[in-house]
């Protein structure tokens, strides 16, 4: 008798998150990315008129108007932050249930995690190299004395000790998952979701089906809220840019041009590395990959959130890249939370930039620490807009740079946030294509994609044939197969 509990994976066929991509279809067809760029340009112009650059408005009044203009943007950010955690939890758990079998799940889990960690470290190293080559902080020599004087009375943050490592590792397991969700501890949330998902798929299909159905409904609710929030995106970018320009002026923004160019150059190098990896291991042509993934990359650029575009990412991976659903539904949700290569690269560049501004020399040991902290901070960061600028303080603290120096780069973070999110999503899609080649599955990918589409179209009653299985364990797995085939005829 073979009653291995994980054989339930063969009968759990949750409806794919890709079916919810219709929530994002209007934004793709309506060229949301173009509207966002127009909003950014208009916001920049409004900020110049209201700000200190032209002096047409009293500075206090200009700041007040800028704060009101930023209200839609703050509402947009708060809405995305509110909904991203339940969306990620539901998607990670259901992604585990979408695997073909436990063997595929084991291979995917190990290889995806190692690949994400390796490429994130590579991105951080590329960021250090680009920043060291261009030296963006040298162009801010006039600001260096003022910034140093401003922060001279602040004690340098203590560097983390290796003695704290065991407690840090134990802290990754959330003692209270609700606290982790409230505090936005994304790595803890992912670990909890993985443990919860493995426990769920180890149960009998009839017992796990109600929870999977509930999580599927949660995904639907989250994407509905995302669709509402996305309508604010152009207005949000307009208001946020207007507020920033009103406060700091156009001159300060232009003074950061070399820093912006450095970050974008690093992101372009990372994109080229991804395309070379894709070409070397899957023989896919880079230009075709960019053409096939154009819509989801532009939408990611517009929203600054890799989590909100997960349905379209999964659909792109399956329909354009030929990735089987059992792989895409596992890799994309996991990648949206722990694959933050663009964020890691940005943090490395920003750290070197601020170190040069403050005249702090970074040795090889400090650079190694920057890579380690950038990887750890990026993996544990939520997939929401603007989060990179928040977790940057952890990386700065690791090498003794005052986190308050973040104020120097706040004004240009909007365009950089959008750019690094597009790179993050590119990494998720490339990983899907690689895992399709390295792990694969049973049967042809085209057949599995076709079957998943039929199950999604048929509705829950057919997409979850395990619903008709008995709650008690049958005599054998063969009996499970017979009852499932009978129920679906």
N, C-alpha and C positions, 0 to 999 in steps of 0.2 A: 504493500500500500504506500502510495506517495502523496502525502497530505501537506507538503511544504506550504506554509502560509503565504509566502511571496508569490505563489502561483496565481494569487488573486490579481496580479498585475495583468495577466492575460485576458481578464474579463472586465477590467476597468477601462472604459473608453470615454473619458470626460470630453465634453464638447470643447473644441479648441478656442483659445483666446483670440485667435485670428478672426473668428466670425464676428467679433466686436469691432473690427476695423471700420465698419460702416459709420461708426461714431466720428471717425476722422476723415471720412471721404470728402465731405464738403470743404474741409480746410485744405486738402490737397488740391482739389479742383479749383478752389477759390484763390489759389496761390497765396496762402497765408504768409509764406516767407517774404514775398514782395511787400505785402501790407506791413509786415513788421519792420522791414528796412525803411519804408516810407515813414512810418511812425517814428523810427529812431531819428531820421533826418529832420523831421518836423519838430521833434522834441528838442533836438540840439539847437535848432533855430529859435524856438520859443525861449529856451534857457538863455541864449545869448542876449535876446531882447530884454528879458527880465533880470538878467544877472548883472554883476559888476563890470562886465566888459564894456558895455555901452553907456551905462549910467542913466538910462532913461527912466528907471523906476527906483524909488527909495529901496535900499538894500533889505531893510526889514520887511517891507511890503512884498518885495520880490521873493524872499524866502517863504513867506506865508502863502503866496500864490503857488509857488513850486510845491509846497507840501500838499496843497489841495489837488494839484494836478497829478501828484503821485498816488493819490488815493486808489484809483483803479488798479495801478500796478501792485500796490500793497495787498489789495483784495485778491488779485490774481495769484500772487505768491502764497498768500495764506490758504487759499482754496486748494492749490496743488499740494502744499505741504500737508494739509488736512487729509487728503484722499490717497496719497501715495503709499502710506504704510499698509492700510487694509488691502490695497490693490496688489502690492508686492507679496504680502502674506498669502493671499488667496492664489496668486499666480504660481508662486514657488511650490506650494503644496499640490496644486492640481497638475503642475508640470511633472512632479515625481510620479503621480498616478498615470500620466500619459506614456510612461516608458513601456517598452514591449515586454521586458522581463527583468529579473533582478541582475542577470549578468550584464545586460546593457546598462542598467542603472549604475552598477559598480564602475564599469569602464568610463562612463560619462563623468561621474562624480570626480574620479581621480584625475583624469586627463584634463577636464575643463578647469578644475581648480589650479592645477599646476600651470596650465597655459595662461590663465588669467594672472597668476602671481608673477610668472616670468615676463610677460609683456608689460605689466604695470611697472615692474622694476626697470625694464628696458626703457620705457617712456620717461621715467624719472631720470635715468642716466642721459638720455637724449636731451632732456631739458637742461641738465647741468652743463652738457657740452655746448649747446647752442648759446646759453647765457655766458659761459666762459669765453666763447669765441667773439660774440658781439659786444659784451660788456655794457649792457644797457644802463647800469647805474652810473657809469662814468659821465654820461651826458647830464646828470643831475648834480654835478659838483657844486653848483651855486646853492642848491637846496640843502647840501649835506650839513653845513654848519648849523643852519636853523633847525633842522630836524634833530641833530645831535643835542643841541642845547635844549630843545623842547623836551627831550626824553632822558636827559642826563640824570635827572633825579629819580628815575625809576630803576629799581633793582632788576638785574637780568634774571629771567626765569630759570629755575633750577632744572638741570637736565635729568631725565629719567635714569634711575639706577638699575643695573642688571639684577640687583637683589630684589627688585620689585617685579621681575618677570614672572615668577610662579603665580603671584596674586593676579597679575594682569591676565595671564592665560585662563585662570579659574574664573575671572570676571567676564570672560567671553560667553560663559554659560549663564543665561539670565535666571537669577533666583526668582524674580518676579517679571514675567513677560510683559505685564501691563505697564510696569515702571519703565522697561526698556522702550516700549512704544511711546510713552509720554515724553521720555527724554530724547527720543529719536536715535537711540543706539542701534544703528542699522545692522551691524554685524551680529549683534546679539539676536536681533529679530530674525535674521536669515537662519542662524543656527537653530533657533527655536522652531522655525517653519520647517526646516529640513527634518529635525527630530520628529515633529508632529506628523509630517508627511510620511516618513518611513513607518511610523506606528500605524498610520491610517491604511497604507497599502498592505501592511502585514495582516490586516484583519480580513475576514471573509467579505466578498464583494457586497452582499446584501446588507452587511453591517456598516460598511464604509460609504455606501452610496448616499445616504441622507446628508452626511457632512459634505461630500463633494458637490451635491446639488446646492447646498447652502452657500458654499464658496463660489460656485458658478453664478448664483444670484448676486453675491457680493461684488464679483467682477463687473456684472452688468450695471449695478448701481454706481460703482466707481467710475466707469467709463461714461456714464450719463452725466455725472458731475464734471468730469474732465471736459466733455463737449461744451458744457455751459461755460466753464472757465476759459476755454480756448477762444471764445468769442471776444474776450477782453484783451487778448494778447497784443494786438496792434496799439490799442489805447494804453495798455499797461506800459509798453516800451516807450511810447511817447511821453507819458507822465514821469516815468523814472528818469529818462534822459533829461527832461526839462528840469526836474528837481535838482539833479546833480550839477548840471551846467549853471543853474541859478545860484547854487551855493559856492562853487569853486571857480567859475568863469571858464571861458573858452581857452585862455592862455594856459591854464594848468593842464587841461586835457591835451592840448597840442604838445606840451612839454613831455608828455608820457608816450609820444608817438613811437620812439625807439623801443620802449618796453613792449608796446603792443605788437610791433613788427617782430620782435624776438619771440614772443609767445606763438604768434601765428606761424612763423617760420618753423618753430619746433613742431607744431601740430601738423604742418605739411610734411615734414620729415617722417613723422609717425605714420601718416597716411601712406606715404610711399613704402615704408617698411611693411605695413599691412598688405599692400598690393603685391609686393615682392614675395611675401610668405604665401599668399593666395596663389600666385602664379607658380611658385616652386612646388607646392604640395598638391594642388588640385588642377593645375593646368588651365585655370580659368583666366581669360583675358582681363586685365585691369580695367580697360575702358568699358568693356561690356558690363563688368561688375558695377562700375560707377553709374552706368546708364540704368541698369536694372534696379539699383537701390536709390536712385535719385530722389524719388518722392519721400521716402522715409527719412533720408538724410536732411532734406530741406525742412521737413516738418520738425525734426529734432532740433535743427538750428533755430526754428521759429519759437519753439516751446521751451527750450533750455531744460528739458526733462526727458531722460531716456525711458523712465517708467511710463509716462503717459502715452508714448508711441509704441508700447509693447505689442498691441494687436497688429499694427501695421508692420512692425519688424518681423513678427512671426509669419504673417501672410507673405511678405517679401521673400523671406528665407525659403518658404515652401513653394510658392508659385514661380518665383524668378530664379532662385538658386538651386532648386530641386532637393531641398533638405527634407527628410521625412519628419512628420509631426512629432514623433516620439523623441526626436532630438531637439527640434526647434522649440517645443513647448517646455523643455527642461533648460536649455541653454539661455534663451532670451530673458526669462524672468530672473534667473540667477545672475546673468551678465548685467542686467539693469541695476543691480544692487552692489555687486562686488567688482565689476570690470570698469574701472574709472581711470583708464590710461590717460585720456586727455586731461583729467583733473590732476593726476600725479605729475604729468609734465609741466602743467601750469604752476603747480606748487613749487617745483624745483626752480623754475625760472624766476618766480616771484621771490623766493628765498635768496637766490644769488643777487638779484636786483637790489633788494633791501639791504643785504650785507654790503654791497658796494656803496650804496647811498650813505650808510652809517660808518663806512670805513672799517668793517669787520673782515678780517682775513679768514677764509675757510680752507682748512687743511684737508688732507685726504680722509682723515678720520671723520671730520665734520660732514664731508660730502657723502661718505658711506652712511652716516646717521641720517642725512637728509633723504637718501634713497629709501632706507628702511622705514622712516617715519612717513614719507609720502605714500609708500605702498600701504602701510597700515591704516593711515588716515583715509586714503581713497577707498579702500575696501570697505571700511566701516561707515562711509558717508551715504546719506539718503540721496536718491536720484531726483532731487528737486532743484529748481532754479536758485542760483546764488549760493548754494551750499559750499562751493569751493572756497569762497572768500571767508567763510566762517571757520572751516576746519584748517585753514592755512595757519591759524594761530598755534596749532599743535606742532606743526613743522618748524615754525619760527622759534618756538620755545625750546625745541630740541637742540638748537645751535646757539642759543643765547641772544637772539634778536628780539627786541621788545615787540610783542604782538600789536601794540598800538600803531606800529608803522604801517599796518594794513590800510590806515586812513589815506596813505599816499596813493594807493592803487585802486581805491574804491570807484573813482570816477570812470574808469575805463573797463570795469569788470563786466558790464552788460554784453558788449560785443564778444569778449573773450569767453564768457560763460556759454553763449550760443555756439561758438566755434568748437569748444572742447566737448560739448554734448554731442555734436555731430561725429566727432572722432570716437567717442565712447560707443555710439550706436554702430559705427563702422566696425569696431572691434567685435561687437556681439555677432554681427552678420558673418564676418570672416571666421569667427570661432565655429559658428554653425556649419559653414561649408567644410571646415577642417574636420570637425567631428563626424560629419557624414562620410568623409573619406576614411578616417582612422577607426571609427567605431562601427558605423553602419547599423545593420539590423537584419531581421528576417525578411526575405522577399525583396522586391524592387521598391525603390523609394516612390516611384510614380504610382504604383498600386496602393501603397499606404496613404499617399496624399489623396488619391481618388476616394478611397474608403472613408477617410476622415471627413472629406467634404460631404459624402453621402450621409454619414452619421450626424454631422452638424445640421444638415438640411432636414433630416428626418425628425429631429427633436429629441428630448430627453428619453422618451420611452424606448427608442431604438438605439440611441447613442450610449445608453447605459444598460446593456442586456443583463448585467449582473443584478438588476433590480428584481428579477424574477427568481433569483437563486434563493434557496432556503437559508434561514438565519443560522441553523445548526450545520455543523460540518458534515458533508456527505461522506459516503463510504470511500470514495476515491476521486482523484482528479478527473478521471474519465467520466464519472457520473456528472461532475460539474459541466464538462464539455457537452454532454448529451442534453442536459437540461437547458443550457444556454442556446444550443442550436434549435431545440424545439420551441423555445420562447420567441425566437426571432424569425421563425418561419411564418 
